[in-house]
Amino acid sequence: MPLAILVTGANGQLGSELKALAPSYPACHFTFTDIDELDITKLPVVMPFMKEGHFDVLINCAAYTAVDRAEEEPEKALLLNATAVGNLVFGCMATSCFPIHISTDFVFAGDQAWPYKENDGTGPDSVYGITKLQGEEHFLDLASRGMIIRASWLYSIYGNNFVKTMLRLGDERKELRVVNDQVGSPTWARDLATAILEILPQAVNLQKPEIFHYSNEGQCSWYGLAAEAIRLAGIDCMVTPIQSSDYPTLAKRPAYSVLDKSKIVNTFGLSLPHWKDSLKNCIESLELYGVNTEQNRK
């Protein structure tokens, strides 16, 4: 019997990558949902859907990810990042479905200078981070088994993300000013989606809820990521480093949020691509879709 997998938030970056990969996994039967198919914020909607679906695995990619707007819409962020997680895990426990929930590096304060392990103390400084941490807490309170995967600096050929924004602005401007005092590890959503599907046969045997970290190898600042993206795309635009104080935002970002991935590597035998290699692959994929045009090249 194929493994029946429910993917929520299927129109986002990670969900879209899972859709693209699905045909390569014939041993899995996927059901992709977003708000139009399943309102995960409403338990009376979630429960019958999950009971009728007889799902073996849930991959929850849904989230309120507008970091700055969350400061002005905390109720909406809480509903999707926390309440909905509780609804989904409750549904999973009632139907013997294995839950996988995607969380974020923003659950950390970002005030240490070495990679964060799964059991390091959290301390988010933004509504986004706070509500994502509350989602983790709901998961751990309700789940008898399952996994939370914290990822960082996610980007993809799909949806809105930092890399695509930098390429678009680089096409339009002669100079980009990007913060150089926030450090993390970029994650190509295609790599994360692949990793999830590859570890599934082992992951479903976990006998308790566990947290894992995932990102590409290496680290950089937002400036470093932008500069490398512009270079790889061959766009004629200067990228200039600035301080966070020069670019105030509604939400405070962690100054350092590099994740220690040794647990997921050692548990499942994963090999993690370096962020520069994955960025190159992503940009090559973007170019196939016509995101950058020849007249904008050097």
matplotlib code that plots the C-alpha trace (Angstrom):
import matplotlib.pyplot as plt

x = [0.0, 1.3, 2.0, -0.9, 0.6, -1.4, 0.5, -1.0, 0.1, 0.7, 0.8, 3.8, 7.5, 8.0, 4.6, 5.2, 8.5, 6.9, 4.3, 7.2, 8.9, 5.8, 5.9, 9.3, 7.9, 5.4, 5.3, 3.6, 0.1, -0.1, -3.1, -2.1, -4.3, -4.3, -6.9, -9.4, -9.3, -8.8, -9.1, -6.7, -7.6, -11.0, -10.9, -14.5, -13.2, -9.9, -11.2, -13.6, -11.2, -8.5, -10.8, -12.1, -8.6, -7.0, -3.6, -0.4, 1.7, 1.0, 3.5, 2.4, 4.0, 1.3, 2.4, 1.9, 5.4, 5.0, 7.4, 6.9, 3.2, 2.8, 3.7, 0.5, -1.6, -0.7, -4.1, -3.8, -0.2, -1.3, -4.2, -2.1, 1.2, -0.1, -3.8, -3.8, -0.8, -2.7, -5.7, -3.6, -1.8, -5.0, -6.4, -3.3, -3.4, -7.1, -6.3, -2.9, -1.3, 2.4, 2.8, 5.7, 5.6, 7.9, 9.2, 11.8, 15.1, 13.2, 12.3, 15.8, 16.9, 20.0, 22.3, 24.8, 27.8, 27.7, 25.1, 21.9, 21.1, 17.6, 17.6, 19.1, 16.9, 14.5, 13.6, 12.0, 11.8, 9.2, 5.5, 6.3, 8.9, 6.7, 3.7, 5.9, 7.3, 3.7, 3.0, 5.9, 4.6, 1.1, 2.8, 4.9, 1.9, -0.4, 1.7, 2.7, 5.1, 6.2, 8.8, 9.3, 11.8, 13.2, 14.5, 16.1, 16.2, 14.0, 14.0, 12.7, 11.7, 8.1, 6.4, 8.0, 11.4, 14.6, 16.5, 13.9, 13.4, 17.1, 17.2, 14.2, 15.5, 19.0, 17.4, 15.8, 18.5, 22.2, 22.8, 21.3, 22.0, 21.7, 22.2, 25.5, 25.1, 22.5, 24.0, 22.3, 22.2, 20.1, 17.9, 16.8, 13.2, 13.9, 16.6, 14.4, 11.5, 13.9, 15.2, 11.8, 10.7, 14.0, 13.9, 10.2, 10.6, 12.8, 11.0, 7.7, 9.3, 10.0, 8.3, 8.1, 7.9, 11.3, 12.8, 15.4, 17.2, 17.7, 19.4, 22.1, 25.7, 27.7, 26.6, 26.4, 24.8, 21.9, 24.4, 26.5, 23.4, 22.3, 25.8, 26.2, 22.8, 23.5, 26.9, 25.5, 22.7, 25.2, 23.2, 25.0, 24.2, 26.4, 25.6, 26.6, 26.7, 24.9, 24.0, 20.5, 20.2, 20.4, 17.4, 14.8, 12.0, 8.9, 10.1, 13.4, 15.5, 17.9, 21.5, 22.7, 20.5, 22.8, 21.3, 23.3, 22.2, 24.2, 21.1, 19.3, 22.5, 23.4, 19.9, 19.0, 22.3, 21.6, 24.1, 23.6, 24.5, 26.4, 24.3, 26.3, 25.8, 22.1, 21.8, 23.5, 21.1, 18.1, 19.1, 19.7, 16.1, 14.8, 16.5, 14.7, 11.5, 12.6, 13.1, 16.2, 16.5, 19.6, 19.3, 19.9, 23.1, 26.7]
y = [0.0, 3.5, 5.8, 8.3, 11.8, 14.9, 18.2, 21.4, 24.8, 23.3, 26.6, 27.9, 27.5, 24.1, 22.7, 23.7, 21.9, 18.8, 18.9, 19.1, 16.1, 14.0, 12.2, 10.9, 9.0, 6.5, 4.7, 7.7, 9.0, 12.7, 14.9, 18.6, 21.2, 24.9, 27.2, 26.5, 22.8, 22.7, 25.4, 24.1, 26.9, 25.2, 21.9, 20.9, 21.1, 19.3, 16.3, 14.9, 15.6, 13.6, 10.8, 10.4, 10.7, 7.8, 9.6, 7.9, 11.1, 14.8, 17.4, 20.8, 23.5, 26.1, 29.2, 32.9, 34.0, 37.8, 38.6, 42.3, 42.3, 39.8, 42.6, 44.4, 41.2, 39.1, 37.4, 36.1, 34.9, 33.1, 31.4, 29.9, 29.4, 28.0, 27.2, 25.4, 23.3, 22.1, 21.3, 19.2, 17.3, 16.6, 15.2, 13.2, 11.6, 10.7, 9.0, 7.4, 9.8, 10.7, 14.5, 16.5, 20.2, 22.9, 25.5, 28.2, 29.6, 32.6, 30.8, 31.7, 35.0, 35.0, 36.2, 33.3, 32.9, 29.2, 27.0, 26.4, 22.8, 21.5, 21.6, 25.1, 27.7, 29.6, 33.3, 34.8, 38.6, 38.9, 38.0, 35.6, 33.8, 33.8, 32.3, 29.7, 28.7, 28.4, 26.1, 23.9, 23.9, 22.8, 20.0, 18.7, 18.9, 16.9, 14.6, 11.1, 10.9, 13.0, 15.5, 19.2, 20.4, 23.9, 25.4, 28.8, 31.4, 29.4, 30.3, 28.7, 29.3, 29.5, 32.2, 35.3, 35.1, 37.0, 35.6, 36.3, 39.8, 40.5, 39.3, 41.4, 44.6, 43.9, 44.1, 47.4, 49.2, 50.0, 49.4, 47.2, 48.0, 44.8, 44.1, 42.4, 41.9, 39.2, 35.7, 32.4, 29.5, 29.7, 26.7, 25.9, 24.6, 21.9, 20.4, 20.4, 18.8, 16.1, 15.5, 15.1, 12.5, 10.6, 10.3, 9.4, 5.6, 6.0, 9.0, 7.3, 4.9, 7.6, 6.7, 10.2, 13.8, 15.1, 18.3, 18.4, 21.2, 21.5, 24.0, 23.9, 23.8, 26.9, 30.3, 33.9, 37.3, 38.6, 40.7, 37.7, 35.8, 38.8, 39.4, 35.7, 35.6, 38.7, 37.3, 34.0, 35.6, 37.8, 41.0, 44.3, 45.7, 46.7, 45.1, 47.3, 46.0, 48.0, 47.6, 46.6, 50.0, 51.5, 49.5, 49.5, 46.9, 46.3, 42.9, 42.3, 39.6, 37.2, 38.5, 34.9, 31.9, 29.3, 25.8, 22.8, 20.0, 17.1, 15.4, 15.0, 14.1, 11.4, 10.1, 9.7, 9.7, 12.8, 14.6, 18.4, 20.5, 23.7, 26.8, 28.2, 25.1, 25.0, 28.7, 28.2, 25.3, 27.4, 30.3, 28.1, 26.8, 30.4, 31.3, 28.4, 30.2, 33.5, 35.4, 37.0, 38.3, 38.8, 42.6, 42.7, 40.7, 41.9]
z = [0.0, -0.9, 2.0, 2.2, 2.8, 3.6, 2.8, 4.2, 3.0, -0.4, -2.3, -0.3, -1.1, 0.6, -0.4, -4.0, -4.0, -2.5, -5.4, -7.9, -6.3, -5.8, -9.2, -8.3, -5.2, -6.6, -3.2, -1.8, -2.5, -1.9, -1.0, -1.3, 0.4, 1.1, 2.5, -0.3, 0.3, 4.1, 6.7, 9.3, 11.8, 12.4, 14.3, 13.3, 9.7, 10.3, 12.2, 9.6, 6.8, 8.4, 9.4, 5.9, 4.4, 6.4, 6.1, 7.3, 7.4, 7.7, 6.5, 7.7, 5.6, 6.4, 8.3, 8.6, 7.4, 6.8, 9.6, 9.8, 9.1, 12.0, 14.4, 13.3, 12.9, 15.9, 16.1, 12.5, 13.1, 16.3, 14.5, 11.7, 13.5, 16.8, 16.9, 13.5, 14.6, 17.6, 15.4, 13.0, 15.7, 17.5, 14.3, 13.8, 17.2, 16.7, 13.4, 14.0, 11.5, 11.9, 12.0, 10.6, 11.4, 9.9, 12.3, 12.1, 13.4, 14.6, 17.8, 19.0, 20.4, 18.2, 21.0, 21.0, 18.7, 17.9, 16.1, 17.9, 19.0, 19.3, 23.1, 23.4, 25.1, 22.9, 23.3, 20.2, 19.9, 17.2, 17.0, 14.2, 16.3, 19.4, 17.5, 15.8, 19.2, 20.5, 17.6, 18.7, 22.2, 21.1, 19.0, 21.9, 24.3, 22.1, 20.0, 21.3, 18.3, 15.4, 14.3, 14.2, 11.7, 12.2, 9.0, 8.3, 5.6, 3.2, -0.5, -3.7, -7.3, -5.9, -3.9, -2.4, -0.8, -0.2, -3.1, -5.7, -4.3, -4.5, -8.1, -9.0, -7.3, -8.8, -12.2, -11.4, -9.5, -9.7, -6.0, -3.3, 0.4, 2.5, 6.2, 7.0, 10.8, 10.7, 10.2, 9.4, 7.0, 3.8, 2.9, -0.6, -0.1, -2.8, -0.6, 2.5, 0.6, -0.7, 2.7, 4.2, 1.6, 1.9, 5.7, 5.8, 6.0, 9.1, 10.6, 10.9, 13.3, 15.9, 19.1, 20.6, 19.4, 18.5, 17.2, 14.3, 12.6, 8.9, 6.6, 3.9, 5.1, 5.7, 6.9, 5.7, 6.3, 4.3, 2.5, 1.6, 0.3, -1.8, -3.2, -4.2, -5.8, -7.8, -8.8, -9.9, -11.9, -13.7, -12.8, -13.1, -9.6, -6.7, -3.4, -0.4, 3.2, 5.9, 9.6, 10.8, 12.4, 8.9, 7.8, 10.6, 10.4, 12.5, 13.7, 15.2, 13.5, 15.2, 14.9, 14.7, 14.0, 12.5, 13.2, 14.3, 12.0, 13.5, 14.9, 11.7, 9.8, 12.4, 12.9, 9.2, 7.4, 5.5, 3.3, 3.4, 0.3, 0.8, 0.5, -2.4, -4.4, -3.7, -4.5, -7.9, -8.6, -7.6, -9.7, -12.7, -12.2, -12.0, -15.2, -16.9, -15.9, -17.3, -14.1, -15.4, -18.9, -21.1, -21.2, -17.5, -17.6, -17.6]

ax = plt.figure().add_subplot(projection="3d")
ax.plot(x, y, z, "-o")
ax.set_aspect("equal")
plt.show()
